[in-house]
């Protein structure tokens, strides 16, 4: 299907971006990712404490089981089963597909993804692209001409520095216009702000 679509649009430019690269360069994304990592570590620590308590209950039961009555053994087993259920429920509520960590990720990351998407739309419309694929979004590309890579343009549209990116065009240094009125003339004087340049212009 993709081959057919490409063939039908021979006269149209097709670009692509790498949204993973763009997001990784956004300070707000890095901050959000750190918050998520911290939250995940907190949940993991709490789950580990629950697991440790459960393991201790099991060891205690195994060590004293022979001394317990049938009713006591039943009560201990029920307490262990309840503790196991609590741990499973906790992990599901924090790490499950609809858990707290997932919801927090959606709250923090989705607005940033939408921001990148809007920038892609603006670049595509401004430069007249028919299609722009996301390399990190699972789009299958058997060949990609780097001249159609619009990652840098989208980063620039978002105001993200690109100087350290491969293939980025260095930002021209701004001329120092301070004290231009006292630039020495070739004959040792000052130009008063209107001296001719060495080439006579």
Secondary structure per residue as TSV (DSSP state, phi and psi in degrees):
chain	resnum	aa	ss	phi	psi
A	1	X	-	360.0	-41.0
A	2	X	H	-66.0	-41.0
A	3	X	H	-60.7	-40.9
A	4	X	H	-63.8	-41.2
A	5	X	H	-65.2	-40.1
A	6	X	H	-66.0	-38.7
A	7	X	H	-66.4	-33.6
A	8	X	H	-75.8	-15.1
A	9	X	T	-118.7	39.2
A	10	X	T	-58.0	-32.2
A	11	X	T	-85.7	-2.0
A	12	X	S	-105.7	144.1
A	13	X	-	-78.6	142.1
A	14	X	E	-121.7	123.6
A	15	X	E	-116.4	171.3
A	16	X	E	-147.0	157.2
A	17	X	E	-132.0	166.0
A	18	X	-	-117.3	96.9
A	19	X	H	-66.6	-26.5
A	20	X	H	-63.1	-41.9
A	21	X	H	-64.7	-44.5
A	22	X	H	-62.1	-49.1
A	23	X	H	-62.3	-40.5
A	24	X	H	-63.4	-23.3
A	25	X	T	-90.2	-6.2
A	26	X	-	-87.7	120.0
A	27	X	H	-56.2	-38.2
A	28	X	H	-67.8	-29.6
A	29	X	H	-71.1	-42.7
A	30	X	H	-63.1	-38.7
A	31	X	H	-64.9	-43.1
A	32	X	H	-64.6	-40.1
A	33	X	H	-65.2	-37.0
A	34	X	H	-65.5	-42.2
A	35	X	H	-59.6	-41.4
A	36	X	H	-67.0	-40.3
A	37	X	H	-63.6	-41.6
A	38	X	H	-64.6	-42.1
A	39	X	H	-65.8	-41.8
A	40	X	H	-62.8	-39.6
A	41	X	H	-65.3	-37.9
A	42	X	H	-63.5	-47.7
A	43	X	H	-62.7	-40.2
A	44	X	H	-65.0	-39.4
A	45	X	H	-63.5	-41.0
A	46	X	H	-67.1	-39.2
A	47	X	H	-65.2	-37.3
A	48	X	H	-66.7	-37.9
A	49	X	H	-62.4	-41.2
A	50	X	H	-65.0	-39.9
A	51	X	H	-65.4	-40.8
A	52	X	H	-62.3	-43.2
A	53	X	H	-64.0	-39.3
A	54	X	H	-65.3	-44.8
A	55	X	H	-60.1	-39.0
A	56	X	H	-66.1	-39.5
A	57	X	H	-60.2	-42.2
A	58	X	H	-66.0	-43.8
A	59	X	H	-63.3	-42.2
A	60	X	H	-61.8	-43.1
A	61	X	H	-63.6	-43.6
A	62	X	H	-64.5	-35.3
A	63	X	H	-75.2	-26.7
A	64	X	H	-114.2	2.7
A	65	X	G	-55.9	-40.7
A	66	X	G	-64.9	-21.7
A	67	X	G	-93.0	-7.5
A	68	X	S	-90.0	152.3
A	69	X	-	-77.4	168.5
A	70	X	H	-59.9	-40.3
A	71	X	H	-67.8	-38.5
A	72	X	H	-66.8	-40.4
A	73	X	H	-62.0	-41.1
A	74	X	H	-61.9	-44.5
A	75	X	H	-63.5	-41.8
A	76	X	H	-64.0	-42.7
A	77	X	H	-65.0	-38.4
A	78	X	H	-66.2	-38.2
A	79	X	H	-65.7	-40.3
A	80	X	H	-65.4	-44.2
A	81	X	H	-62.2	-39.3
A	82	X	H	-65.1	-40.1
A	83	X	H	-65.5	-40.2
A	84	X	H	-63.4	-42.0
A	85	X	H	-64.2	-39.5
A	86	X	H	-62.3	-41.7
A	87	X	H	-65.6	-43.6
A	88	X	H	-62.3	-44.0
A	89	X	H	-65.2	-39.0
A	90	X	H	-64.3	-47.6
A	91	X	H	-61.4	-38.9
A	92	X	H	-66.7	-39.8
A	93	X	H	-71.5	-24.4
A	94	X	H	-99.5	-41.5
A	95	X	H	-111.6	-4.0
A	96	X	S	-69.4	172.2
A	97	X	T	-62.6	-19.3
A	98	X	T	-120.6	19.1
A	99	X	S	-76.7	178.5
A	100	X	H	-63.6	-38.5
A	101	X	H	-67.2	-40.1
A	102	X	H	-63.7	-44.0
A	103	X	H	-65.0	-38.5
A	104	X	H	-68.2	-37.3
A	105	X	H	-61.5	-44.6
A	106	X	H	-62.6	-39.6
A	107	X	H	-66.0	-39.8
A	108	X	H	-86.6	-38.6
A	109	X	H	-90.3	-37.3
A	110	X	H	-57.2	-43.9
A	111	X	H	-58.9	-34.0
A	112	X	H	-72.1	-38.7
A	113	X	H	-64.1	-39.4
A	114	X	H	-64.5	-36.7
A	115	X	H	-63.6	-43.6
A	116	X	H	-64.4	-42.2
A	117	X	H	-60.0	-44.0
A	118	X	H	-62.4	-39.7
A	119	X	H	-65.6	-38.6
A	120	X	H	-61.5	-43.9
A	121	X	H	-59.9	-43.7
A	122	X	H	-64.9	-43.7
A	123	X	H	-64.3	-43.1
A	124	X	H	-62.2	-43.7
A	125	X	H	-70.2	-40.3
A	126	X	H	-63.9	-39.5
A	127	X	H	-99.8	1.8
A	128	X	T	74.4	33.6
A	129	X	-	-82.5	141.0
A	130	X	S	-82.9	-38.0
A	131	X	E	-139.6	143.0
A	132	X	E	-135.5	119.0
A	133	X	E	-95.2	157.0
A	134	X	E	-103.2	114.6
A	135	X	G	-61.1	-33.5
A	136	X	G	-90.3	1.2
A	137	X	G	-97.9	11.9
A	138	X	T	89.3	6.3
A	139	X	-	-71.1	127.4
A	140	X	-	-81.6	122.0
A	141	X	-	-132.9	116.9
A	142	X	S	-78.7	-24.2
A	143	X	-	-148.4	138.4
A	144	X	-	-137.7	112.9
A	145	X	-	-73.8	123.0
A	146	X	G	-61.6	-20.5
A	147	X	G	-67.9	-14.7
A	148	X	G	-98.2	4.9
A	149	X	B	-74.0	115.0
A	150	X	-	-103.8	15.0
A	151	X	H	-57.6	-45.9
A	152	X	H	-63.9	-41.1
A	153	X	H	-61.8	-41.2
A	154	X	H	-67.1	-40.1
A	155	X	H	-61.2	-41.9
A	156	X	H	-64.9	-37.5
A	157	X	H	-64.6	-27.4
A	158	X	T	-89.3	-2.7
A	159	X	T	77.7	21.6
A	160	X	-	-89.5	128.1
A	161	X	-	-57.9	139.3
A	162	X	-	-122.4	6.9
A	163	X	T	-58.2	-32.3
A	164	X	T	-92.7	7.4
A	165	X	S	-88.1	140.6
A	166	X	T	-59.0	132.6
A	167	X	T	84.7	-1.0
A	168	X	-	-74.1	143.2
A	169	X	-	-83.2	122.5
A	170	X	-	-57.6	139.2
A	171	X	-	-70.5	124.0
A	172	X	-	-59.1	138.1
A	173	X	-	-69.7	135.9
A	174	X	-	-75.1	134.3
A	175	X	-	-65.4	143.6
A	176	X	-	-80.4	108.4
A	177	X	-	-96.6	2.3
A	178	X	T	-72.7	140.4
A	179	X	T	57.8	29.9
A	180	X	G	-64.8	-19.1
A	181	X	G	-72.6	-11.1
A	182	X	G	-118.3	24.4
A	183	X	-	-67.3	127.1
A	184	X	B	-62.2	137.4
A	185	X	-	-75.5	161.7
A	186	X	T	-56.2	-27.7
A	187	X	T	-89.9	7.3
A	188	X	S	98.0	-7.0
A	189	X	S	-86.9	-166.8
A	190	X	B	-115.4	152.5
A	191	X	-	-86.1	-8.4
A	192	X	T	61.9	16.1
A	193	X	T	94.5	-9.2
A	194	X	-	-129.2	17.0
A	195	X	-	-67.1	149.4
A	196	X	-	-74.0	150.9
A	197	X	-	-77.6	163.1
A	198	X	T	-54.4	-26.4
A	199	X	T	-87.0	2.6
A	200	X	-	92.4	1.7
A	201	X	-	-95.7	360.0
